[in-house]
Amino acid sequence: MKQREKTSLQSSSVQELKKSLQMLKKELVEVLKERYTNASKNVRKAKMIRKNIAIIKTCIRGKELETV
């Protein structure tokens, strides 16, 4: 994820972040299915999705701490 994408995530609302988190989780399941059935050539895609999930969770947690 590029720096400008991270800054756009930080300016997003918590609801938008949660929506994108759900979409990434679904995409991760699909990628893992493809990987284990040997249908996928890109084995690093799951790692990138997990990283993006972690970044989004970090943004959500930061916003929760700001409001407290």
Secondary structure as the mmCIF struct_conf table of DSSP 4:
data_model
#
loop_
_struct_conf.conf_type_id
_struct_conf.id
_struct_conf.beg_label_comp_id
_struct_conf.beg_label_asym_id
_struct_conf.beg_label_seq_id
_struct_conf.end_label_comp_id
_struct_conf.end_label_asym_id
_struct_conf.end_label_seq_id
HELX_RH_AL_P HELX_RH_AL_P1 GLN A 3 GLN A 10
TURN_TY1_P TURN_TY1_P1 SER A 11 SER A 11
BEND BEND1 SER A 12 SER A 12
HELX_RH_AL_P HELX_RH_AL_P2 VAL A 14 TYR A 36
TURN_TY1_P TURN_TY1_P2 THR A 37 ASN A 38
BEND BEND2 LYS A 41 LYS A 41
TURN_TY1_P TURN_TY1_P3 VAL A 43 ARG A 44
HELX_RH_AL_P HELX_RH_AL_P3 LYS A 45 THR A 67
#
